[in-house]
Amino acid sequence: MDIDATFLTKIEKTRQVVKSVDEKREVFGAYVFKICVNWEILVEALLIDCLNKDTTRYRGWTGFKISKNITRDTCKAIILGTG
């Protein structure tokens, strides 16, 4: 995400490639989707890793009888579902 911020800062400051304020707004508007996708990927990975580390709270919240440590693939299936 730091790369995204650096890129957008360059676009904001440039006067050669993207000259007008309206064009810069268009670039920033389109870039929002890329930032959202990167954030979603990060959060998804963090949730999977946290569940993979310890399922104690998940078990307490859901009442499911699963072991404390489960495989990363199982965690991914729990978080993302099967399709």
CYANA upper distance limits for C-alpha pairs under 8 A (distance plus 0.5 A):
  1 MET  CA      5 ALA  CA      6.88
  1 MET  CA     35 ILE  CA      7.64
  1 MET  CA     38 ASN  CA      7.69
  2 ASP  CA      6 THR  CA      6.65
  3 ILE  CA      7 PHE  CA      6.60
  4 ASP  CA      8 LEU  CA      6.68
  4 ASP  CA     35 ILE  CA      7.84
  5 ALA  CA      9 THR  CA      6.61
  6 THR  CA     10 LYS  CA      6.80
  7 PHE  CA     11 ILE  CA      6.86
  8 LEU  CA     12 GLU  CA      6.60
  8 LEU  CA     28 PHE  CA      7.63
  9 THR  CA     13 LYS  CA      6.77
 10 LYS  CA     14 THR  CA      6.48
 11 ILE  CA     18 VAL  CA      7.36
 11 ILE  CA     24 LYS  CA      7.41
 12 GLU  CA     24 LYS  CA      7.20
 14 THR  CA     18 VAL  CA      7.13
 14 THR  CA     19 LYS  CA      7.62
 15 ARG  CA     19 LYS  CA      5.34
 18 VAL  CA     23 GLU  CA      6.76
 18 VAL  CA     24 LYS  CA      6.74
 19 LYS  CA     23 GLU  CA      7.53
 19 LYS  CA     24 LYS  CA      7.96
 20 SER  CA     24 LYS  CA      6.92
 21 VAL  CA     25 ARG  CA      6.69
 22 ASP  CA     26 GLU  CA      6.84
 23 GLU  CA     27 VAL  CA      6.89
 24 LYS  CA     28 PHE  CA      6.67
 25 ARG  CA     29 GLY  CA      6.43
 26 GLU  CA     30 ALA  CA      6.67
 27 VAL  CA     31 TYR  CA      6.56
 28 PHE  CA     32 VAL  CA      6.88
 29 GLY  CA     33 PHE  CA      8.34
 30 ALA  CA     34 LYS  CA      8.21
 31 TYR  CA     35 ILE  CA      6.99
 32 VAL  CA     36 CYS  CA      6.69
 33 PHE  CA     37 VAL  CA      6.70
 34 LYS  CA     38 ASN  CA      6.74
 35 ILE  CA     39 TRP  CA      6.67
 36 CYS  CA     40 GLU  CA      6.62
 37 VAL  CA     41 ILE  CA      6.70
 38 ASN  CA     42 LEU  CA      6.73
 39 TRP  CA     43 VAL  CA      6.67
 40 GLU  CA     44 GLU  CA      6.50
 41 ILE  CA     45 ALA  CA      6.65
 42 LEU  CA     46 LEU  CA      6.69
 43 VAL  CA     47 LEU  CA      6.64
 44 GLU  CA     48 ILE  CA      6.76
 44 GLU  CA     79 ILE  CA      8.30
 45 ALA  CA     49 ASP  CA      6.58
 46 LEU  CA     50 CYS  CA      6.52
 47 LEU  CA     51 LEU  CA      6.68
 47 LEU  CA     79 ILE  CA      7.92
 48 ILE  CA     52 ASN  CA      6.51
 48 ILE  CA     72 ARG  CA      7.46
 48 ILE  CA     75 CYS  CA      6.04
 48 ILE  CA     76 LYS  CA      6.19
 48 ILE  CA     79 ILE  CA      7.18
 49 ASP  CA     53 LYS  CA      6.66
 49 ASP  CA     72 ARG  CA      7.83
 49 ASP  CA     75 CYS  CA      8.39
 50 CYS  CA     54 ASP  CA      7.07
 51 LEU  CA     55 THR  CA      5.78
 51 LEU  CA     58 TYR  CA      8.02
 51 LEU  CA     75 CYS  CA      6.65
 52 ASN  CA     69 ASN  CA      6.77
 52 ASN  CA     70 ILE  CA      6.46
 52 ASN  CA     71 THR  CA      6.94
 52 ASN  CA     72 ARG  CA      6.10
 52 ASN  CA     75 CYS  CA      6.41
 53 LYS  CA     69 ASN  CA      6.95
 54 ASP  CA     68 LYS  CA      5.94
 54 ASP  CA     69 ASN  CA      6.22
 55 THR  CA     59 ARG  CA      6.46
 55 THR  CA     66 ILE  CA      8.24
 55 THR  CA     67 SER  CA      7.74
 55 THR  CA     68 LYS  CA      5.43
 55 THR  CA     69 ASN  CA      6.95
 55 THR  CA     70 ILE  CA      8.29
 56 THR  CA     60 GLY  CA      6.74
 56 THR  CA     68 LYS  CA      6.42
 57 ARG  CA     61 TRP  CA      6.55
 58 TYR  CA     62 THR  CA      6.51
 58 TYR  CA     63 GLY  CA      8.40
 59 ARG  CA     63 GLY  CA      5.66
 59 ARG  CA     64 PHE  CA      5.79
 59 ARG  CA     65 LYS  CA      7.02
 59 ARG  CA     66 ILE  CA      7.30
 60 GLY  CA     64 PHE  CA      8.18
 66 ILE  CA     70 ILE  CA      8.43
 70 ILE  CA     74 THR  CA      6.95
 70 ILE  CA     75 CYS  CA      7.38
 71 THR  CA     75 CYS  CA      6.85
 72 ARG  CA     76 LYS  CA      6.59
 73 ASP  CA     77 ALA  CA      6.73
 74 THR  CA     78 ILE  CA      6.73
 75 CYS  CA     79 ILE  CA      6.71
 76 LYS  CA     80 LEU  CA      6.24
 76 LYS  CA     81 GLY  CA      7.94
 77 ALA  CA     81 GLY  CA      5.24
 77 ALA  CA     82 THR  CA      6.47
